[in-house]
């Protein structure tokens, strides 16, 4: 499959109109069922979904929604909250900037979202990347043990 998987993209204005302060479990379950499952249905290989436990998901719930949407996954791994920040802090910092910029551009479809994400990522300035490397203690002058006490 050479296409973007489903993504939920809403603007602050859309969330305000719908009275949404953040994504709720119901919205994410609907997305699993209506958006992700059909995209996964086209993939002919074993799949494991890996996600953090935000919104207190249980693997069986995720499997059930995806199966109800017409796809099947081998397993769902629920990682502790904020695992991405600990496992890959550089990705997390960069991803935050990318998401913020993508939201400002208001893509309407999954294809638009994927294209916008690619464009935003490729446009990250060397100065911004250097700042992220320094923040994550990935430069020679950084103390990689800082904050681990």
C-alpha positions as CSV (number, residue, x, y, z in Angstrom):
1,X,0.0,0.0,0.0
2,X,1.4,3.3,-1.0
3,X,-1.1,5.8,0.4
4,X,-1.6,7.6,3.7
5,X,-3.5,5.8,6.5
6,X,-6.4,7.6,8.1
7,X,-5.8,10.7,10.1
8,X,-8.0,12.9,12.2
9,X,-7.5,16.5,11.4
10,X,-9.6,19.2,12.9
11,X,-9.0,22.9,13.3
12,X,-9.3,24.7,16.6
13,X,-12.4,26.4,15.2
14,X,-14.0,23.1,14.3
15,X,-13.3,21.7,17.8
16,X,-14.7,24.8,19.3
17,X,-17.9,24.6,17.2
18,X,-18.4,21.0,18.3
19,X,-17.6,21.8,21.9
20,X,-14.5,19.5,21.9
21,X,-11.6,20.4,24.2
22,X,-9.7,17.3,23.1
23,X,-10.3,14.0,21.4
24,X,-12.5,11.7,23.4
25,X,-12.6,7.9,23.3
26,X,-15.9,7.9,21.3
27,X,-14.3,10.0,18.5
28,X,-11.2,7.9,18.3
29,X,-13.3,4.7,18.3
30,X,-15.4,6.1,15.4
31,X,-12.1,6.9,13.6
32,X,-10.9,3.3,14.1
33,X,-14.1,1.9,12.8
34,X,-14.8,4.4,9.9
35,X,-11.4,5.5,8.8
36,X,-8.6,3.2,9.9
37,X,-10.2,-0.1,9.4
38,X,-11.1,0.5,5.7
39,X,-7.5,1.6,5.1
40,X,-6.1,-1.4,6.9
41,X,-8.4,-3.7,5.0
42,X,-6.3,-3.1,1.8
43,X,-3.1,-4.3,3.4
44,X,-2.2,-7.9,2.9
45,X,0.1,-8.6,5.8
46,X,0.0,-9.2,9.5
47,X,-0.5,-6.0,11.4
48,X,0.1,-4.9,15.0
49,X,-1.2,-1.6,16.1
50,X,1.0,0.2,18.6
51,X,-0.4,3.1,20.6
52,X,-0.1,4.8,23.9
53,X,-2.7,4.3,26.6
54,X,-4.1,7.8,26.3
55,X,-7.9,7.7,26.8
56,X,-7.4,4.5,28.7
57,X,-7.9,2.2,25.7
58,X,-7.7,-1.6,26.1
59,X,-6.3,-3.7,23.2
60,X,-9.6,-5.6,22.9
61,X,-11.6,-2.4,22.4
62,X,-9.3,-1.3,19.6
63,X,-9.5,-4.8,18.0
64,X,-13.3,-4.8,18.3
65,X,-13.7,-1.4,16.6
66,X,-11.3,-2.3,13.8
67,X,-13.0,-5.7,13.2
68,X,-16.4,-4.0,13.2
69,X,-15.0,-1.7,10.5
70,X,-14.0,-4.6,8.3
71,X,-10.4,-5.2,9.0
72,X,-8.4,-7.6,11.2
73,X,-5.2,-7.0,13.2
74,X,-3.0,-9.6,14.8
75,X,-2.5,-7.6,18.0
76,X,-2.8,-4.2,19.6
77,X,0.0,-3.1,21.9
78,X,-0.9,-0.4,24.4
79,X,2.2,1.4,25.6
80,X,2.5,3.5,28.8
81,X,1.4,7.2,28.3
82,X,4.2,9.4,27.0
83,X,6.3,6.4,25.9
84,X,7.2,8.2,22.6
85,X,8.7,11.1,24.6
86,X,11.0,8.7,26.4
87,X,11.8,6.4,23.5
88,X,12.4,9.0,20.9
89,X,12.5,12.5,22.3
90,X,13.8,14.0,19.1
91,X,10.9,12.6,17.0
92,X,8.4,13.8,19.7
93,X,9.8,17.4,19.6
94,X,9.8,17.5,15.8
95,X,6.4,15.9,15.6
96,X,4.9,18.6,17.8
97,X,6.1,21.3,15.5
98,X,4.9,19.4,12.4
99,X,1.4,18.9,13.9
100,X,1.1,22.5,14.9
101,X,2.0,23.7,11.4
102,X,-0.3,21.1,9.7
103,X,-3.2,22.3,11.9
104,X,-2.6,25.9,10.8
105,X,-2.9,24.8,7.1
106,X,-6.3,23.1,7.6
107,X,-6.0,20.0,5.3
108,X,-9.4,18.5,4.7
109,X,-8.6,14.9,3.5
110,X,-6.2,12.1,4.4
111,X,-4.3,12.8,1.1
112,X,-4.1,16.5,1.8
113,X,-2.9,15.8,5.4
114,X,-0.2,13.4,4.2
115,X,1.0,15.9,1.6
116,X,1.0,18.8,4.0
117,X,2.9,16.7,6.6
118,X,5.5,15.9,4.1
119,X,5.9,19.5,3.0
120,X,6.0,20.8,6.5
121,X,8.6,18.2,7.6
122,X,10.8,18.9,4.6
123,X,10.6,22.6,5.3
124,X,11.9,22.4,8.8
125,X,14.8,24.8,9.1
126,X,18.3,23.6,10.0
127,X,18.2,26.1,12.9
128,X,15.0,24.5,14.3
129,X,16.4,21.0,13.9
130,X,19.6,22.0,15.7
131,X,17.5,23.4,18.5
132,X,15.6,20.1,18.8
133,X,18.9,18.1,18.9
134,X,20.2,20.3,21.6
135,X,17.0,20.1,23.6
136,X,17.1,16.3,23.5
137,X,20.7,16.2,24.6
138,X,21.8,14.9,21.2
139,X,24.7,17.2,20.7
140,X,28.3,16.9,21.9
141,X,27.9,19.7,24.4
142,X,24.8,18.3,26.0
143,X,24.5,16.3,29.2
144,X,22.6,13.2,28.2
145,X,22.1,12.2,31.8
146,X,20.3,15.5,32.7
147,X,16.9,14.8,34.3
148,X,17.5,11.1,34.8
149,X,18.1,11.3,38.6
